[in-house]
Amino acid sequence: MFRHALTMTGVVACTVTTLLACTASVPADTTASGSATTASGSATTASGSATTAASATSGVQLQTWLYPGSTGDSTCTAKSEYADNRVKNGALNPEYWSVQSNGSVKLETTADGSCNTYSAANVADLKAHSTYQYPTLSGMTTADVHALVSTSSTRTAAVTKVTSLVSDAGLSGVDVDLEDYWSWSTADFTNYKTFLKQLATALHAKGKRLQVDAPAMTEDASFYDYAAVAATGADDVVIMAYDEEFDTASGARCLPISPYDWLKKVTQYAQSKIPDPSRLIIGVPSYGYSAPDPCDLNSVTGNIQFSDMKKSPGFSSNPATIESRRDASSGEIRWVSGGVLYDYVDSVAMDRKLAVLKGLGVTKVSVWSLGGGNPWFSN
């Protein structure tokens, strides 16, 4: 299951942005040290010394999402990954609820045979390895979102259910991830805001907080408004600044997941709408994708975990090969094999994206996602 942009084969999603040229914009704390041809044809890459974890993440509160899987799935390694206390001073956001087609909210539990879902033991483990915990309420289609937010009865039932669990379990709050934004009607967005206000009020009455996940945008759009969402009482608005590949022009090579210049524009637009840095979280990617080359947006395979990316044709762990494939505009590793483009984010790319955000004054960052050995900031 790929949340956030539904980048599954046969599903086209897009962010709200103009089509941007993929120009090099390397963060100031990296240095150019030689040139190499990248998969996207860029002439020069930045392959200077990587920022260490201590300097890369200093001054930034980190959080990360983890999502359900069946026993044995690669996503089930998430628990062993956060056990290194990478977000000990930050937050863990596991998906605990999913919106059903009738607008009800289902609690996902380990009793169903899934990992990363709710259980008393999992809650205790989250608390042992993080300061904050924001379990996610997930709804991935317009139909499901519409069913949830359109009536007072479904809104109230959902608010009661998630608030009760968070309060009883002693968790920090709730992360709301209702998507398929670009297909929402004006009424859907109005009812969504009503739901968020009701949920924020209920959570605040219990001393809990509300995070809301929002699409990446670089300009105003009819279907979503950051400032209006913040005005509902949401404590944090989380901008999912990735999946720019879905804005690729027809006939071109698929864009990187999160190019530096685009990441900067998304962040600056968000800051113009939510100027308080303590309420703004920018999401960055830790995953990969594959797509036909030239790009076919109907055939993108997204959210490829690193454990699976390593099995892709042409994958290399050779440092020189990795650097030769590093895209100058994003830091991502890109290559073509058998007419298919592969793209993934490694630790160096994560460090450099974080450097862009820190340069803009961002103090809170969320990573999609744990599981499958997905890269983290460098140590």
ChimeraX attribute file (.defattr): number of C-alpha atoms within 10 A of each C-alpha:
attribute: neighborCount
match mode: 1-to-1
recipient: residues
	/A:1	12
	/A:2	13
	/A:3	18
	/A:4	23
	/A:5	22
	/A:6	21
	/A:7	24
	/A:8	19
	/A:9	15
	/A:10	13
	/A:11	13
	/A:12	16
	/A:13	21
	/A:14	21
	/A:15	20
	/A:16	17
	/A:17	17
	/A:18	12
	/A:19	13
	/A:20	14
	/A:21	12
	/A:22	18
	/A:23	15
	/A:24	19
	/A:25	17
	/A:26	22
	/A:27	21
	/A:28	10
	/A:29	15
	/A:30	17
	/A:31	14
	/A:32	13
	/A:33	12
	/A:34	10
	/A:35	15
	/A:36	21
	/A:37	16
	/A:38	23
	/A:39	19
	/A:40	21
	/A:41	12
	/A:42	18
	/A:43	13
	/A:44	19
	/A:45	25
	/A:46	23
	/A:47	19
	/A:48	13
	/A:49	12
	/A:50	18
	/A:51	19
	/A:52	14
	/A:53	14
	/A:54	11
	/A:55	12
	/A:56	21
	/A:57	20
	/A:58	12
	/A:59	13
	/A:60	17
	/A:61	18
	/A:62	23
	/A:63	26
	/A:64	22
	/A:65	21
	/A:66	26
	/A:67	25
	/A:68	23
	/A:69	19
	/A:70	14
	/A:71	14
	/A:72	10
	/A:73	13
	/A:74	18
	/A:75	23
	/A:76	22
	/A:77	19
	/A:78	22
	/A:79	18
	/A:80	12
	/A:81	17
	/A:82	20
	/A:83	15
	/A:84	10
	/A:85	13
	/A:86	17
	/A:87	18
	/A:88	20
	/A:89	14
	/A:90	20
	/A:91	24
	/A:92	26
	/A:93	23
	/A:94	27
	/A:95	25
	/A:96	25
	/A:97	23
	/A:98	20
	/A:99	21
	/A:100	18
	/A:101	15
	/A:102	13
	/A:103	23
	/A:104	19
	/A:105	23
	/A:106	16
	/A:107	16
	/A:108	19
	/A:109	19
	/A:110	18
	/A:111	10
	/A:112	11
	/A:113	12
	/A:114	18
	/A:115	26
	/A:116	27
	/A:117	24
	/A:118	22
	/A:119	16
	/A:120	11
	/A:121	9
	/A:122	17
	/A:123	18
	/A:124	13
	/A:125	14
	/A:126	23
	/A:127	17
	/A:128	12
	/A:129	21
	/A:130	20
	/A:131	16
	/A:132	19
	/A:133	24
	/A:134	26
	/A:135	29
	/A:136	26
	/A:137	23
	/A:138	25
	/A:139	25
	/A:140	21
	/A:141	19
	/A:142	18
	/A:143	17
	/A:144	21
	/A:145	27
	/A:146	22
	/A:147	19
	/A:148	29
	/A:149	24
	/A:150	19
	/A:151	13
	/A:152	12
	/A:153	13
	/A:154	18
	/A:155	23
	/A:156	16
	/A:157	14
	/A:158	22
	/A:159	20
	/A:160	15
	/A:161	15
	/A:162	24
	/A:163	22
	/A:164	15
	/A:165	16
	/A:166	20
	/A:167	15
	/A:168	9
	/A:169	13
	/A:170	14
	/A:171	21
	/A:172	20
	/A:173	27
	/A:174	27
	/A:175	26
	/A:176	24
	/A:177	21
	/A:178	26
	/A:179	22
	/A:180	20
	/A:181	21
	/A:182	16
	/A:183	13
	/A:184	20
	/A:185	15
	/A:186	12
	/A:187	13
	/A:188	21
	/A:189	22
	/A:190	16
	/A:191	20
	/A:192	22
	/A:193	20
	/A:194	18
	/A:195	23
	/A:196	24
	/A:197	19
	/A:198	17
	/A:199	26
	/A:200	24
	/A:201	19
	/A:202	20
	/A:203	23
	/A:204	16
	/A:205	11
	/A:206	14
	/A:207	11
	/A:208	20
	/A:209	23
	/A:210	23
	/A:211	25
	/A:212	22
	/A:213	22
	/A:214	24
	/A:215	26
	/A:216	26
	/A:217	26
	/A:218	19
	/A:219	13
	/A:220	13
	/A:221	12
	/A:222	10
	/A:223	15
	/A:224	20
	/A:225	17
	/A:226	22
	/A:227	15
	/A:228	15
	/A:229	23
	/A:230	21
	/A:231	13
	/A:232	18
	/A:233	19
	/A:234	23
	/A:235	20
	/A:236	22
	/A:237	24
	/A:238	25
	/A:239	23
	/A:240	23
	/A:241	29
	/A:242	25
	/A:243	26
	/A:244	23
	/A:245	24
	/A:246	23
	/A:247	20
	/A:248	21
	/A:249	16
	/A:250	11
	/A:251	10
	/A:252	11
	/A:253	19
	/A:254	26
	/A:255	23
	/A:256	30
	/A:257	26
	/A:258	23
	/A:259	29
	/A:260	27
	/A:261	20
	/A:262	28
	/A:263	25
	/A:264	20
	/A:265	17
	/A:266	23
	/A:267	25
	/A:268	19
	/A:269	18
	/A:270	24
	/A:271	19
	/A:272	11
	/A:273	15
	/A:274	20
	/A:275	13
	/A:276	11
	/A:277	13
	/A:278	14
	/A:279	17
	/A:280	24
	/A:281	27
	/A:282	26
	/A:283	28
	/A:284	25
	/A:285	25
	/A:286	27
	/A:287	27
	/A:288	25
	/A:289	23
	/A:290	24
	/A:291	23
	/A:292	20
	/A:293	17
	/A:294	16
	/A:295	22
	/A:296	20
	/A:297	24
	/A:298	16
	/A:299	16
	/A:300	23
	/A:301	20
	/A:302	23
	/A:303	26
	/A:304	20
	/A:305	23
	/A:306	21
	/A:307	15
	/A:308	15
	/A:309	20
	/A:310	13
	/A:311	10
	/A:312	13
	/A:313	13
	/A:314	11
	/A:315	17
	/A:316	13
	/A:317	8
	/A:318	9
	/A:319	9
	/A:320	10
	/A:321	14
	/A:322	18
	/A:323	20
	/A:324	20
	/A:325	25
	/A:326	30
	/A:327	31
	/A:328	29
	/A:329	24
	/A:330	30
	/A:331	31
	/A:332	28
	/A:333	26
	/A:334	25
	/A:335	23
	/A:336	20
	/A:337	13
	/A:338	9
	/A:339	11
	/A:340	15
	/A:341	21
	/A:342	26
	/A:343	26
	/A:344	26
	/A:345	28
	/A:346	23
	/A:347	20
	/A:348	24
	/A:349	28
	/A:350	23
	/A:351	25
	/A:352	24
	/A:353	26
	/A:354	23
	/A:355	23
	/A:356	22
	/A:357	23
	/A:358	19
	/A:359	13
	/A:360	13
	/A:361	15
	/A:362	23
	/A:363	19
	/A:364	23
	/A:365	22
	/A:366	23
	/A:367	22
	/A:368	22
	/A:369	25
	/A:370	27
	/A:371	28
	/A:372	20
	/A:373	20
	/A:374	27
	/A:375	22
	/A:376	21
	/A:377	22
	/A:378	18
	/A:379	11
